[in-house]
Amino acid sequence: MVKQLRYGMVGGDLKAFIGEVHRKAINFDTRAKLVAGCFSADEKLGVETAEAYNVDPSRTYKDYKEMAEKESQREDKIDFVSICTPNFLHYQIAKEFLLHDINVVCEKPLCFTQEEAVELEKIAKERNLVFAITYTYTGYTMVKVAKEMIEKGKIGKIVSINVEYVQDWLVSSLDPKNQKATTLSVWRSDPKYSGISNCIGDIGTHAENLVHYLTGFEIKRLIATTDTYGMALDLNSNMIIEYDSGVRAALWCSQVALGHYNGLVIRVFGDKGAIEWNQEYPDYLHYTPVDGATQVMIRGSAVSKQYDAGNLSRLPVGHPEGLTIAFANIYRNVITTILKKKNGEALTKADLDFQNVSNGVDGVKFIHKAVESAKKGTWVEY
């Protein structure tokens, strides 16, 4: 019986933020070991990263194509690859590894076009491969508790949803003098690297995905506005989304909202109760029953452990968990799923509790529909 997986990474060198988060998250689990990588287009930096993580020089590759080809030919090949590159490279890298029958974990957005997204989904399904998308916030314990509460009818029939993901780190882009400078904000608004959207593609997709994760609702139509403030791509967006259930959600995403740092907040209102979760205070879930006062449910407490999801906590109550652990919770389920498949074991709903390639396809479609609606100034049907 296989007890440990081997994984490789594309991108995520020593100077990159997100690659380090992925590695640390995977390291929470002893069942996966980093053994291969193509960490940077800068060969020297790639070698330095490999050395820092004790990756064998023979499995440190110059490019992802060489990595996919050579790893697929090894008896001890990697079981999955973690893709931590900029957005514009996701499609081609993911496709290469899928075609070499290697499972994939990829940062979002999945890719730039709907056609590319559907193609990746088709390949993964035809080859029976695991393809996970790291919609990070679905990994938080109290988000999973909220999902379970909704499923068990604790808030009754959902009547309205409000979700926002607001930041202020690109506010300097509002100054025309800065729009000609070579800064990260300019990079974010360059379609070559970000595709057709900046703000919606970067954080708006997280907000909508969280609605879908909690409720299971599918989008029927939406109407959106976007603001570019002189940049090539959006920095702010407001939209109304109508779901197949008839419920409507108000979604606001912004990267120019002064005083907000990583403000992902969701409120789901039902006829018997309401829940509210704030990513900056992830251990707390506010629950208001129709016939009682608002309750603050705390991760790790006896109250939260009344729900199966509440027992997923890694630390005792009062010891804050954060973003890296949310990533780790996603990887825990991915690793379990791949191990069980290798060992011929049956998979459970809990094992498969991670966002997959189909959710990635939904994210790409959402971006395109929102941008289309903003351009037309009308509702856009799905």
ABEGO torsion letter per residue (X at the ends): XBABBBBBBBEGBAABAAAAAAAAAAAABAABBBABBBABABAAAAAAAAAAAGBBAAABBABAAAAAAAAAABAABBABBBBABBAAAAAAAAAAAAAAGBBBBBBOBABABAAAAAAAAAAAAAAGBBBBBBBAAAABAAAAAAAAAAAAGAAEBBABBBBBBBBAAAAAAABAAAAABBBAAAAAABAAAAEABAAAAAAAAAAAAAAAAAAGBBBABBBBBBBAGGBABBABBBBBBBBAAGBBBBBBBBAABBGBABBBBBBBBBAAEBBBBBAABAABBBBBBAABBBBBBBBGBAAAAABAAAAABABBBGBBBBAAAAAAAAAAAAAAAAAAAAAGBBBBAAAABBBBAAAAAAAAAAAAAAAAAAAAGBBBBX
